[in-house]
Amino acid sequence: MEELTIFLVIYGTLLGAFGAAAVLVWFERRLLGFWQDRLGPNRVGPFGIGLALADVIKLLAKEDWVPPFSDRLVFIFAPTAVVITMLLGFAVVPYTEHLFIADLNIGLLFFLGMTSLAVYSVLLGGLGSHNKYALLGGLRSAAQMVSYEVFMGLSLMGVVMISGSFSLVDIVKTQAENGWFVISQFFGFIVFLMAGIAESHRLPFDLPEAEHELVAGFHTEYSGMKFGLFMLGEYLSLILISSMITTIFFGGWLGPSFLPDLVLDFVPPIIWFFAKTGTCICFFILLRAAIPRPRYDQLMSFGWKLLLPLTLVNLLITGAVLLWL
Amino acid sequence: MLKAILSQIISLYRICLHLFAKADTVQYPEEMPYLAPRYRGRIVLTRDPDGNERCVACNLCAVACPVDCIALQKTEDEHGRWYPEFFRINFSRCIMCGMCEEACPTYSIQLTPDFEMCEYDRQNMVYEKEHLLISGQGKYPGYSFYNVAGKAIKDKDKGEALNEAQPIDIKSLLP
């Protein structure tokens, strides 16, 4: 029974993540359309949701071309890396108290490690393409992701200090007693949000791609399903970061405590989790619609001069409060 | 720094409010957008109130055209009135700039709010005079070039046009 549940959760996560990533392609365009006073894609199927399917078919049917000048092995490996690491990251996400693939006692570190490994995808893609724009994109992403990794890890340490565990299930359980960490660890949340956007290189921090200056950045030479994998990886990382923000800062499967107990008992915990994650994804899309992309040096100085001190001060204060209060 | 962050948050809020705004775009083939009468679309040749061609084959439109898509040949009828023998617009070159309309002294060439001119065959984009000529007067009803111009044509001699004085006999000595 136990094994069957795990099996179901694994395949549910796989299918759910792929499906959600495909639907997000349509959902993001539609939402962007609304925010830009357009209608967005609404032709294929009800509300245009068939666009997700049409997009997948298009990507699968396209010629899978490897440029003759590229480093073939690296070129082919690069797009798979991001999808594999992001899917592995989902292993530690607790959907409810009992519904998860693995409750590692180093779950948080596992997640950080997996997102760090995704850098290889962008880096190798840029390097293996033997293309100037791709190389520039890869170069930028290497610097950006390595530096934002630092704050991403550090911003979570306050949470770890309070809950006293790296396990994500324990972190959520701590929030049931102490209230959501978005309040007590507000600056940690801000920094993690920023670093999360930079990690998944979504707009406004999509400098590795930066289509206005670098054609398409690291995936300039990619087409067909290899490009599709990059796209899938981007949406998977968006979902993963959103579910991580939900788990770590917004109480995971817990309902908002100000609601009456009747509502909290009635709504199953998994609904809360998905609702919060969905809201978070919408916020990421809103960021894309509203915020202009910073210059590359602005991005780096923003990270090192503002976010890093902010994290350290946050860490210091959290430590002091825990020690003396 | 704080001001910059605040402005980002304000822009986030304002963009979010656009979720409830009405879309500026329309469902095109089903719902046609409103196009102003002055919209610069497909070019037509119009007629004067009497039903004659307005075009006098002066070639000003062809000269004004920045992409040289207008070609025409002047000819005359038996009364000395000019008209184009052929008038050809290559719409695959035309950029709908409206320079020809501005250059036209007789309001003959006019742009219309029609832009649906797709063709499967490129040659079909070349419009001859019979395709361009419409039966109406277009945007300037009541205007007839020869009724206000000093040129003598059939049934109208010099000095008989609107707002025109009789020609002075410069050979005469009488006051």
Interface residues (C-beta under 8 A of the other chain):
Chain A: G33 F34 W35 Q36 D37 R38 L39 L286 L287 A289 A290 I291 L306
Chain B: M1 Q8 S11 L12 R14 I15 C16 H18 L19 A21 K22 A23 D24 T25 Q27
